[in-house]
């Protein structure tokens, strides 16, 4: 994938037991760590971060790829200086190709970020990524998740 907001795969090495993926260096770490440090973001900061995510996901969707695990831990920053850092989507471990109007059915993702249709085990499409982006936006602006329970069953309800 070649988009400025998708982390780049530089090289792949393998031996008899392992695959090693070499990714571009993202010195700023996870957006999750910035959220913990800042508590909440200014609207202008949140806007810029969300725009980067939406642009990248729109690109992925046009390639037929649904990410299915958008969350702050999978959003990496190029620098610790938020004002100059670029944000990139990483961890495509749950991603899936969806061609045409096909739908996914696998229940997957991270509790608290998963779209309702995924939790209800209904067929879903690329729109599930935008639900997760909305959750990230809420967290950036408020400093807390919109849905929180210690027990996952209660959270899913």
OpenMM code with the backbone's topology and positions (N, CA, C; nanometers):
from openmm import Vec3, app, unit

residues = "UNK UNK UNK UNK UNK UNK UNK UNK UNK UNK UNK UNK UNK UNK UNK UNK UNK UNK UNK UNK UNK UNK UNK UNK UNK UNK UNK UNK UNK UNK UNK UNK UNK UNK UNK UNK UNK UNK UNK UNK UNK UNK UNK UNK UNK UNK UNK UNK UNK UNK UNK UNK UNK UNK UNK UNK UNK UNK UNK UNK UNK UNK UNK UNK UNK UNK UNK UNK UNK UNK UNK UNK UNK UNK UNK UNK UNK UNK UNK UNK UNK UNK UNK UNK UNK UNK UNK UNK UNK UNK UNK UNK UNK UNK UNK UNK UNK UNK UNK UNK UNK UNK UNK UNK UNK UNK UNK UNK UNK UNK UNK UNK UNK UNK UNK UNK UNK UNK UNK UNK UNK UNK UNK UNK UNK UNK UNK UNK UNK UNK UNK UNK UNK UNK UNK UNK UNK UNK UNK UNK UNK UNK UNK UNK UNK UNK UNK UNK UNK UNK UNK UNK UNK UNK UNK UNK UNK".split()
positions = [
    Vec3(0.0851, -0.1171, 0.0000),
    Vec3(0.0000, 0.0000, 0.0000),
    Vec3(0.0892, 0.1228, 0.0000),
    Vec3(0.0504, 0.2188, -0.0766),
    Vec3(0.1304, 0.3392, -0.0862),
    Vec3(0.0436, 0.4606, -0.0581),
    Vec3(0.0285, 0.4909, 0.0689),
    Vec3(-0.0475, 0.6082, 0.1123),
    Vec3(0.0304, 0.6733, 0.2252),
    Vec3(0.0348, 0.8048, 0.2307),
    Vec3(0.1147, 0.8716, 0.3347),
    Vec3(0.0678, 0.8446, 0.4775),
    Vec3(-0.0528, 0.7927, 0.4941),
    Vec3(-0.1032, 0.7650, 0.6283),
    Vec3(-0.1221, 0.6167, 0.6557),
    Vec3(-0.0514, 0.5331, 0.5797),
    Vec3(-0.0463, 0.3888, 0.6038),
    Vec3(0.1005, 0.3532, 0.6221),
    Vec3(0.1322, 0.2884, 0.7331),
    Vec3(0.2712, 0.2537, 0.7619),
    Vec3(0.3262, 0.1654, 0.6495),
    Vec3(0.4492, 0.1913, 0.6124),
    Vec3(0.5104, 0.1216, 0.4990),
    Vec3(0.5821, -0.0063, 0.5426),
    Vec3(0.5650, -0.1093, 0.4635),
    Vec3(0.6399, -0.2334, 0.4792),
    Vec3(0.7666, -0.2182, 0.3959),
    Vec3(0.8826, -0.2228, 0.4636),
    Vec3(1.0106, -0.2002, 0.3966),
    Vec3(1.0662, -0.3300, 0.3384),
    Vec3(1.0592, -0.4372, 0.4168),
    Vec3(1.1166, -0.5639, 0.3714),
    Vec3(1.0584, -0.6785, 0.4531),
    Vec3(1.0769, -0.7992, 0.4033),
    Vec3(1.0314, -0.9195, 0.4723),
    Vec3(1.1459, -1.0208, 0.4688),
    Vec3(1.1731, -1.0799, 0.5847),
    Vec3(1.2730, -1.1851, 0.5952),
    Vec3(1.2069, -1.3070, 0.6578),
    Vec3(1.2502, -1.4237, 0.6161),
    Vec3(1.1954, -1.5445, 0.6768),
    Vec3(1.3048, -1.6494, 0.6928),
    Vec3(1.2848, -1.7334, 0.7938),
    Vec3(1.3677, -1.8517, 0.8084),
    Vec3(1.2726, -1.9696, 0.8277),
    Vec3(1.3216, -2.0814, 0.8773),
    Vec3(1.2368, -2.1999, 0.8900),
    Vec3(1.1211, -2.1805, 0.9881),
    Vec3(1.1377, -2.0897, 1.0851),
    Vec3(1.0379, -2.0762, 1.1915),
    Vec3(0.9743, -1.9381, 1.2037),
    Vec3(1.0311, -1.8362, 1.1413),
    Vec3(0.9839, -1.6999, 1.1649),
    Vec3(0.9707, -1.6181, 1.0364),
    Vec3(0.8801, -1.5237, 1.0422),
    Vec3(0.8698, -1.4187, 0.9419),
    Vec3(0.9030, -1.2894, 1.0141),
    Vec3(0.9866, -1.2081, 0.9569),
    Vec3(1.0205, -1.0771, 1.0138),
    Vec3(0.9766, -0.9694, 0.9160),
    Vec3(0.8888, -0.8826, 0.9635),
    Vec3(0.8409, -0.7716, 0.8823),
    Vec3(0.9145, -0.6459, 0.9262),
    Vec3(0.9809, -0.5803, 0.8345),
    Vec3(1.0518, -0.4565, 0.8645),
    Vec3(0.9627, -0.3419, 0.8181),
    Vec3(0.9199, -0.2622, 0.9159),
    Vec3(0.8307, -0.1496, 0.8874),
    Vec3(0.9087, -0.0195, 0.9002),
    Vec3(0.8543, 0.0869, 0.8437),
    Vec3(0.9190, 0.2165, 0.8591),
    Vec3(0.9203, 0.2560, 1.0070),
    Vec3(1.0201, 0.3312, 1.0466),
    Vec3(1.0359, 0.3727, 1.1847),
    Vec3(0.9343, 0.4815, 1.2185),
    Vec3(0.8594, 0.4595, 1.3250),
    Vec3(0.7601, 0.5560, 1.3722),
    Vec3(0.8009, 0.5979, 1.5134),
    Vec3(0.8850, 0.6991, 1.5226),
    Vec3(0.9479, 0.7391, 1.6484),
    Vec3(0.8508, 0.7926, 1.7527),
    Vec3(0.7329, 0.8348, 1.7100),
    Vec3(0.6358, 0.8894, 1.8041),
    Vec3(0.5563, 0.7843, 1.8793),
    Vec3(0.5674, 0.6584, 1.8376),
    Vec3(0.4950, 0.5515, 1.9049),
    Vec3(0.3462, 0.5535, 1.8750),
    Vec3(0.2714, 0.4927, 1.9641),
    Vec3(0.1265, 0.4783, 1.9461),
    Vec3(0.0521, 0.6048, 1.9870),
    Vec3(-0.0555, 0.6346, 1.9165),
    Vec3(-0.1443, 0.7444, 1.9552),
    Vec3(-0.1979, 0.7202, 2.0959),
    Vec3(-0.2145, 0.5946, 2.1331),
    Vec3(-0.2631, 0.5588, 2.2668),
    Vec3(-0.1784, 0.6248, 2.3762),
    Vec3(-0.0462, 0.6218, 2.3604),
    Vec3(0.0426, 0.6820, 2.4607),
    Vec3(0.0242, 0.8334, 2.4676),
    Vec3(0.0014, 0.8961, 2.3542),
    Vec3(-0.0235, 1.0413, 2.3527),
    Vec3(-0.1551, 1.0746, 2.4228),
    Vec3(-0.2543, 0.9896, 2.4052),
    Vec3(-0.3842, 1.0108, 2.4711),
    Vec3(-0.3665, 1.0045, 2.6222),
    Vec3(-0.2912, 0.9066, 2.6697),
    Vec3(-0.2674, 0.8946, 2.8139),
    Vec3(-0.1918, 1.0170, 2.8674),
    Vec3(-0.0986, 1.0665, 2.7882),
    Vec3(-0.0166, 1.1796, 2.8289),
    Vec3(-0.0949, 1.3105, 2.8293),
    Vec3(-0.1797, 1.3317, 2.7286),
    Vec3(-0.2489, 1.4600, 2.7110),
    Vec3(-0.3854, 1.4669, 2.7786),
    Vec3(-0.4466, 1.3572, 2.8095),
    Vec3(-0.5821, 1.3507, 2.8629),
    Vec3(-0.6852, 1.3743, 2.7543),
    Vec3(-0.6816, 1.4886, 2.6874),
    Vec3(-0.7683, 1.5127, 2.5723),
    Vec3(-0.6993, 1.6109, 2.4776),
    Vec3(-0.7488, 1.6180, 2.3564),
    Vec3(-0.6869, 1.6980, 2.2520),
    Vec3(-0.7722, 1.8194, 2.2198),
    Vec3(-0.7103, 1.9237, 2.1679),
    Vec3(-0.7843, 2.0373, 2.1151),
    Vec3(-0.8646, 1.9903, 1.9945),
    Vec3(-0.9750, 2.0588, 1.9658),
    Vec3(-1.0550, 2.0193, 1.8495),
    Vec3(-0.9721, 2.0208, 1.7220),
    Vec3(-0.8847, 2.1202, 1.7058),
    Vec3(-0.8034, 2.1288, 1.5841),
    Vec3(-0.7057, 2.0113, 1.5738),
    Vec3(-0.6497, 1.9675, 1.6864),
    Vec3(-0.5603, 1.8512, 1.6862),
    Vec3(-0.6368, 1.7245, 1.6511),
    Vec3(-0.7528, 1.7079, 1.7148),
    Vec3(-0.8357, 1.5899, 1.6887),
    Vec3(-0.8792, 1.5878, 1.5424),
    Vec3(-0.9188, 1.7042, 1.4906),
    Vec3(-0.9605, 1.7136, 1.3502),
    Vec3(-0.8506, 1.6652, 1.2564),
    Vec3(-0.7288, 1.7142, 1.2785),
    Vec3(-0.6176, 1.6774, 1.1913),
    Vec3(-0.5862, 1.5280, 1.1994),
    Vec3(-0.5890, 1.4728, 1.3201),
    Vec3(-0.5628, 1.3302, 1.3371),
    Vec3(-0.6717, 1.2456, 1.2708),
    Vec3(-0.7970, 1.2826, 1.2930),
    Vec3(-0.9083, 1.2070, 1.2352),
    Vec3(-0.9071, 1.2169, 1.0832),
    Vec3(-0.8733, 1.3338, 1.0296),
    Vec3(-0.8646, 1.3483, 0.8835),
    Vec3(-0.7611, 1.2523, 0.8260),
    Vec3(-0.6468, 1.2377, 0.8936),
    Vec3(-0.5437, 1.1442, 0.8476),
    Vec3(-0.5956, 1.0009, 0.8472),
    Vec3(-0.6684, 0.9648, 0.9507),
    Vec3(-0.7231, 0.8287, 0.9603),
    Vec3(-0.8268, 0.8058, 0.8503),
    Vec3(-0.9173, 0.9017, 0.8339),
    Vec3(-1.0225, 0.8879, 0.7324),
    Vec3(-0.9616, 0.8793, 0.5924),
    Vec3(-0.8621, 0.9626, 0.5637),
    Vec3(-0.7965, 0.9571, 0.4324),
    Vec3(-0.7356, 0.8197, 0.4079),
    Vec3(-0.6671, 0.7657, 0.5091),
    Vec3(-0.6029, 0.6347, 0.4940),
    Vec3(-0.7061, 0.5237, 0.4780),
    Vec3(-0.8109, 0.5275, 0.5574),
    Vec3(-0.9148, 0.4241, 0.5485),
    Vec3(-0.9898, 0.4343, 0.4166),
    Vec3(-1.0144, 0.5552, 0.3701),
    Vec3(-1.0782, 0.5718, 0.2397),
    Vec3(-0.9916, 0.5080, 0.1307),
    Vec3(-0.8614, 0.5291, 0.1375),
    Vec3(-0.7684, 0.4674, 0.0428),
    Vec3(-0.7764, 0.3144, 0.0518),
    Vec3(-0.7714, 0.2623, 0.1742),
    Vec3(-0.7803, 0.1164, 0.1934),
    Vec3(-0.9102, 0.0615, 0.1357),
    Vec3(-1.0209, 0.1282, 0.1656),
    Vec3(-1.1505, 0.0824, 0.1175),
    Vec3(-1.1556, 0.0821, -0.0350),
    Vec3(-1.0942, 0.1813, -0.0981),
    Vec3(-1.0914, 0.1846, -0.2449),
    Vec3(-1.0082, 0.0699, -0.3021),
    Vec3(-0.9173, 0.0161, -0.2206),
    Vec3(-0.8380, -0.1011, -0.2607),
    Vec3(-0.9106, -0.2315, -0.2256),
    Vec3(-1.0288, -0.2198, -0.1621),
    Vec3(-1.1061, -0.3374, -0.1226),
    Vec3(-1.0676, -0.3924, 0.0136),
    Vec3(-0.9928, -0.3153, 0.0916),
    Vec3(-0.9436, -0.3620, 0.2214),
    Vec3(-1.0235, -0.2976, 0.3339),
    Vec3(-1.0741, -0.3808, 0.4227),
    Vec3(-1.1377, -0.3329, 0.5458),
    Vec3(-1.0408, -0.3665, 0.6594),
    Vec3(-1.0099, -0.2692, 0.7456),
    Vec3(-0.9076, -0.2865, 0.8495),
    Vec3(-0.9594, -0.3704, 0.9666),
    Vec3(-1.0739, -0.3370, 1.0193),
    Vec3(-1.1456, -0.4085, 1.1257),
    Vec3(-1.0823, -0.3996, 1.2648),
    Vec3(-0.9803, -0.3154, 1.2828),
    Vec3(-0.9240, -0.3010, 1.4179),
    Vec3(-0.8634, -0.1618, 1.4379),
    Vec3(-0.9396, -0.0602, 1.3981),
    Vec3(-0.8945, 0.0775, 1.4189),
    Vec3(-0.9077, 0.1096, 1.5676),
    Vec3(-0.7957, 0.1472, 1.6278),
    Vec3(-0.7906, 0.1859, 1.7683),
    Vec3(-0.6602, 0.2621, 1.7895),
    Vec3(-0.6485, 0.3394, 1.8966),
    Vec3(-0.5277, 0.4210, 1.9179),
    Vec3(-0.3974, 0.3417, 1.9210),
    Vec3(-0.4018, 0.2164, 1.9623),
    Vec3(-0.2817, 0.1337, 1.9657),
    Vec3(-0.2322, 0.0982, 1.8249),
    Vec3(-0.3198, 0.1075, 1.7246),
    Vec3(-0.2835, 0.0759, 1.5865),
    Vec3(-0.2643, 0.2007, 1.5008),
    Vec3(-0.2566, 0.3155, 1.5672),
    Vec3(-0.2324, 0.4426, 1.4994),
    Vec3(-0.0987, 0.4945, 1.5487),
    Vec3(-0.0025, 0.5022, 1.4593),
    Vec3(0.1348, 0.5358, 1.4964),
    Vec3(0.1704, 0.6770, 1.4517),
    Vec3(0.2577, 0.7409, 1.5306),
    Vec3(0.3020, 0.8774, 1.5015),
    Vec3(0.4478, 0.8768, 1.4587),
    Vec3(0.4788, 0.9569, 1.3582),
    Vec3(0.6156, 0.9616, 1.3062),
    Vec3(0.7117, 1.0314, 1.4020),
    Vec3(0.6573, 1.1148, 1.4909),
    Vec3(0.7404, 1.1928, 1.5829),
    Vec3(0.6669, 1.2115, 1.7152),
    Vec3(0.7426, 1.2355, 1.8215),
    Vec3(0.6803, 1.2650, 1.9520),
    Vec3(0.6215, 1.4056, 1.9542),
    Vec3(0.6643, 1.4916, 1.8632),
    Vec3(0.6119, 1.6277, 1.8538),
    Vec3(0.4832, 1.6255, 1.7728),
    Vec3(0.3703, 1.6302, 1.8432),
    Vec3(0.2407, 1.6118, 1.7799),
    Vec3(0.2159, 1.7107, 1.6669),
    Vec3(0.2604, 1.8333, 1.6802),
    Vec3(0.2355, 1.9344, 1.5780),
    Vec3(0.2983, 1.9042, 1.4440),
    Vec3(0.4086, 1.8299, 1.4432),
    Vec3(0.4759, 1.7983, 1.3166),
    Vec3(0.4657, 1.6507, 1.2793),
    Vec3(0.4113, 1.5716, 1.3686),
    Vec3(0.4036, 1.4264, 1.3450),
    Vec3(0.2976, 1.3936, 1.2410),
    Vec3(0.3255, 1.2935, 1.1603),
    Vec3(0.2210, 1.2390, 1.0749),
    Vec3(0.1702, 1.1111, 1.1407),
    Vec3(0.0425, 1.0858, 1.1230),
    Vec3(-0.0203, 0.9685, 1.1821),
    Vec3(-0.0380, 0.8638, 1.0736),
    Vec3(-0.0086, 0.7380, 1.1071),
    Vec3(-0.0209, 0.6301, 1.0106),
    Vec3(-0.0909, 0.5095, 1.0724),
    Vec3(-0.1743, 0.4465, 0.9919),
    Vec3(-0.2441, 0.3252, 1.0350),
    Vec3(-0.1494, 0.2068, 1.0213),
    Vec3(-0.1491, 0.1218, 1.1229),
    Vec3(-0.0655, 0.0019, 1.1233),
    Vec3(-0.1506, -0.1189, 1.1632),
    Vec3(-0.0875, -0.2334, 1.1733),
    Vec3(-0.1457, -0.3589, 1.2189),
    Vec3(-0.2686, -0.3989, 1.1373),
    Vec3(-0.2410, -0.4584, 1.0245),
    Vec3(-0.3465, -0.5069, 0.9372),
    Vec3(-0.3734, -0.6559, 0.9606),
    Vec3(-0.3473, -0.7018, 1.0827),
    Vec3(-0.3632, -0.8428, 1.1157),
    Vec3(-0.5053, -0.8946, 1.1064),
    Vec3(-0.6041, -0.8096, 1.1251),
    Vec3(-0.7442, -0.8499, 1.1132),
    Vec3(-0.8073, -0.8012, 0.9830),
    Vec3(-0.7277, -0.7352, 0.8994),
    Vec3(-0.7798, -0.6801, 0.7741),
    Vec3(-0.8269, -0.7916, 0.6819),
    Vec3(-0.9142, -0.7516, 0.5920),
    Vec3(-0.9705, -0.8494, 0.4997),
    Vec3(-1.0036, -0.7808, 0.3682),
    Vec3(-0.9872, -0.8541, 0.2599),
    Vec3(-1.0289, -0.8047, 0.1290),
    Vec3(-1.1780, -0.8284, 0.1129),
    Vec3(-1.2485, -0.7246, 0.0726),
    Vec3(-1.3904, -0.7366, 0.0392),
    Vec3(-1.4067, -0.6876, -0.1035),
    Vec3(-1.4486, -0.7742, -0.1924),
    Vec3(-1.4651, -0.7335, -0.3311),
    Vec3(-1.6103, -0.6964, -0.3583),
    Vec3(-1.6277, -0.5922, -0.4368),
    Vec3(-1.7622, -0.5498, -0.4764),
    Vec3(-1.8509, -0.5204, -0.3574),
    Vec3(-1.9652, -0.5837, -0.3564),
    Vec3(-2.0629, -0.5629, -0.2487),
    Vec3(-2.0589, -0.6773, -0.1472),
    Vec3(-1.9520, -0.7560, -0.1465),
    Vec3(-1.9437, -0.8676, -0.0526),
    Vec3(-1.9387, -0.8169, 0.0913),
    Vec3(-1.9781, -0.9033, 0.1827),
    Vec3(-1.9850, -0.8687, 0.3239),
    Vec3(-1.8990, -0.9646, 0.4053),
    Vec3(-1.8503, -0.9150, 0.5192),
    Vec3(-1.7757, -0.9987, 0.6134),
    Vec3(-1.8721, -1.0469, 0.7210),
    Vec3(-1.8370, -1.1549, 0.7883),
    Vec3(-1.9225, -1.2072, 0.8944),
    Vec3(-1.8454, -1.2419, 1.0206),
    Vec3(-1.7140, -1.2419, 1.0141),
    Vec3(-1.6327, -1.2804, 1.1292),
    Vec3(-1.6447, -1.1756, 1.2396),
    Vec3(-1.6719, -1.2213, 1.3605),
    Vec3(-1.6731, -1.1313, 1.4750),
    Vec3(-1.5289, -1.1115, 1.5191),
    Vec3(-1.4791, -0.9898, 1.5002),
    Vec3(-1.3413, -0.9608, 1.5369),
    Vec3(-1.3272, -0.8120, 1.5652),
    Vec3(-1.2142, -0.7755, 1.6202),
    Vec3(-1.1887, -0.6362, 1.6556),
    Vec3(-1.1626, -0.6255, 1.8047),
    Vec3(-1.1499, -0.5040, 1.8507),
    Vec3(-1.1186, -0.4790, 1.9909),
    Vec3(-1.2431, -0.4278, 2.0633),
    Vec3(-1.2786, -0.4898, 2.1774),
    Vec3(-1.3951, -0.4433, 2.2528),
    Vec3(-1.3865, -0.2923, 2.2768),
    Vec3(-1.4986, -0.2266, 2.2639),
    Vec3(-1.5037, -0.0825, 2.2822),
    Vec3(-1.4913, -0.0059, 2.1518),
    Vec3(-1.4384, -0.0691, 2.0486),
    Vec3(-1.4208, -0.0049, 1.9181),
    Vec3(-1.5011, -0.0736, 1.8079),
    Vec3(-1.5591, -0.1886, 1.8387),
    Vec3(-1.6256, -0.2718, 1.7389),
    Vec3(-1.7655, -0.2176, 1.7089),
    Vec3(-1.7997, -0.2137, 1.5809),
    Vec3(-1.9310, -0.1668, 1.5370),
    Vec3(-2.0416, -0.2609, 1.5845),
    Vec3(-2.1606, -0.2067, 1.6097),
    Vec3(-2.2721, -0.2890, 1.6586),
    Vec3(-2.3053, -0.4081, 1.5688),
    Vec3(-2.3009, -0.3891, 1.4370),
    Vec3(-2.3360, -0.4995, 1.3472),
    Vec3(-2.2375, -0.6153, 1.3590),
    Vec3(-2.1125, -0.5849, 1.3899),
    Vec3(-2.0131, -0.6910, 1.4103),
    Vec3(-2.0472, -0.7676, 1.5379),
    Vec3(-2.0788, -0.6935, 1.6451),
    Vec3(-2.1132, -0.7566, 1.7726),
    Vec3(-2.2406, -0.8401, 1.7634),
    Vec3(-2.3361, -0.7927, 1.6813),
    Vec3(-2.4626, -0.8648, 1.6656),
    Vec3(-2.4499, -0.9803, 1.5664),
    Vec3(-2.3266, -1.0039, 1.5188),
    Vec3(-2.2955, -1.1126, 1.4258),
    Vec3(-2.3801, -1.1050, 1.2988),
    Vec3(-2.4022, -0.9807, 1.2528),
    Vec3(-2.4697, -0.9582, 1.1258),
    Vec3(-2.3638, -0.9347, 1.0190),
    Vec3(-2.3934, -0.9654, 0.8943),
    Vec3(-2.2976, -0.9352, 0.7878),
    Vec3(-2.2676, -0.7847, 0.7863),
    Vec3(-2.1428, -0.7496, 0.7627),
    Vec3(-2.1031, -0.6083, 0.7654),
    Vec3(-2.0052, -0.5789, 0.6533),
    Vec3(-1.9879, -0.4512, 0.6284),
    Vec3(-1.8996, -0.4073, 0.5212),
    Vec3(-1.7951, -0.3111, 0.5759),
    Vec3(-1.7379, -0.2340, 0.4878),
    Vec3(-1.6274, -0.1441, 0.5219),
    Vec3(-1.6673, -0.0363, 0.6218),
    Vec3(-1.7962, -0.0085, 0.6337),
    Vec3(-1.8424, 0.0967, 0.7236),
    Vec3(-1.8061, 0.0710, 0.8694),
    Vec3(-1.7784, -0.0544, 0.9033),
    Vec3(-1.7421, -0.0847, 1.0421),
    Vec3(-1.6175, -0.0067, 1.0838),
    Vec3(-1.5286, 0.0230, 0.9894),
    Vec3(-1.4094, 0.1019, 1.0219),
    Vec3(-1.4468, 0.2441, 1.0659),
    Vec3(-1.5525, 0.2994, 1.0065),
    Vec3(-1.5903, 0.4362, 1.0417),
    Vec3(-1.6516, 0.4445, 1.1811),
    Vec3(-1.7179, 0.3386, 1.2252),
    Vec3(-1.7641, 0.3345, 1.3647),
    Vec3(-1.6437, 0.3466, 1.4574),
    Vec3(-1.5408, 0.2675, 1.4302),
    Vec3(-1.4207, 0.2689, 1.5138),
    Vec3(-1.3527, 0.4052, 1.5110),
    Vec3(-1.3497, 0.4702, 1.3959),
    Vec3(-1.2921, 0.6045, 1.3852),
    Vec3(-1.3724, 0.7013, 1.4715),
    Vec3(-1.5032, 0.6862, 1.4742),
    Vec3(-1.5875, 0.7711, 1.5600),
    Vec3(-1.5551, 0.7533, 1.7076),
    Vec3(-1.5288, 0.6299, 1.7477),
    Vec3(-1.4898, 0.6033, 1.8866),
    Vec3(-1.3567, 0.6711, 1.9173),
    Vec3(-1.2607, 0.6620, 1.8250),
    Vec3(-1.1305, 0.7276, 1.8436),
    Vec3(-1.1501, 0.8787, 1.8548),
    Vec3(-1.2346, 0.9367, 1.7705),
    Vec3(-1.2613, 1.0816, 1.7759),
    Vec3(-1.3185, 1.1203, 1.9117),
    Vec3(-1.4118, 1.0426, 1.9625),
    Vec3(-1.4713, 1.0695, 2.0938),
    Vec3(-1.3641, 1.0697, 2.2021),
    Vec3(-1.2767, 0.9713, 2.1975),
    Vec3(-1.1695, 0.9597, 2.2971),
    Vec3(-1.0744, 1.0784, 2.2876),
    Vec3(-1.0377, 1.1175, 2.1658),
    Vec3(-0.9466, 1.2310, 2.1486),
    Vec3(-1.0050, 1.3584, 2.2094),
    Vec3(-1.1354, 1.3787, 2.1904),
    Vec3(-1.1987, 1.5022, 2.2355),
    Vec3(-1.2354, 1.5027, 2.3831),
    Vec3(-1.2697, 1.3860, 2.4357),
    Vec3(-1.3177, 1.3818, 2.5742),
    Vec3(-1.2161, 1.3255, 2.6727),
    Vec3(-1.1213, 1.2467, 2.6221),
    Vec3(-1.0241, 1.1832, 2.7104),
    Vec3(-1.0705, 1.0521, 2.7693),
    Vec3(-1.1913, 1.0086, 2.7336),
    Vec3(-1.2414, 0.8804, 2.7845),
    Vec3(-1.3229, 0.8110, 2.6760),
    Vec3(-1.3356, 0.6798, 2.6848),
    Vec3(-1.4109, 0.6071, 2.5820),
    Vec3(-1.5617, 0.6265, 2.5987),
    Vec3(-1.6366, 0.6204, 2.4876),
    Vec3(-1.7824, 0.6356, 2.4976),
    Vec3(-1.8499, 0.5153, 2.5615),
    Vec3(-1.7861, 0.3999, 2.5537),
    Vec3(-1.8413, 0.2764, 2.6098),
    Vec3(-1.7331, 0.2143, 2.6959),
    Vec3(-1.7638, 0.1926, 2.8222),
    Vec3(-1.6631, 0.1299, 2.9076),
    Vec3(-1.7297, 0.0439, 3.0127),
    Vec3(-1.6859, -0.0767, 3.0222),
    Vec3(-1.7256, -0.1713, 3.1266),
    Vec3(-1.6064, -0.2617, 3.1513),
    Vec3(-1.5859, -0.3026, 3.2748),
    Vec3(-1.4778, -0.3972, 3.3059),
    Vec3(-1.5051, -0.5336, 3.2423),
    Vec3(-1.6309, -0.5712, 3.2384),
    Vec3(-1.6733, -0.7001, 3.1853),
    Vec3(-1.7123, -0.6849, 3.0373),
    Vec3(-1.6491, -0.7627, 2.9495),
    Vec3(-1.6771, -0.7507, 2.8061),
    Vec3(-1.8226, -0.7817, 2.7729),
    Vec3(-1.8842, -0.8771, 2.8414),
    Vec3(-2.0239, -0.9083, 2.8137),
    Vec3(-2.1101, -0.7850, 2.8388),
    Vec3(-2.0889, -0.7176, 2.9498),
    Vec3(-2.1636, -0.5950, 2.9807),
    Vec3(-2.1327, -0.4863, 2.8776),
    Vec3(-2.0090, -0.4760, 2.8357),
    Vec3(-1.9692, -0.3775, 2.7346),
    Vec3(-2.0437, -0.4034, 2.6044),
    Vec3(-2.0511, -0.5278, 2.5618),
    Vec3(-2.1166, -0.5608, 2.4372),
    Vec3(-2.2672, -0.5358, 2.4425),
    Vec3(-2.3263, -0.5507, 2.5594),
    Vec3(-2.4687, -0.5204, 2.5750),
    Vec3(-2.4919, -0.3727, 2.5513),
] * unit.nanometer
topology = app.Topology()
chain = topology.addChain("A")
for resn in residues:
    res = topology.addResidue(resn, chain)
    for name in ("N", "CA", "C"):
        topology.addAtom(name, app.Element.getBySymbol(name[0]), res)
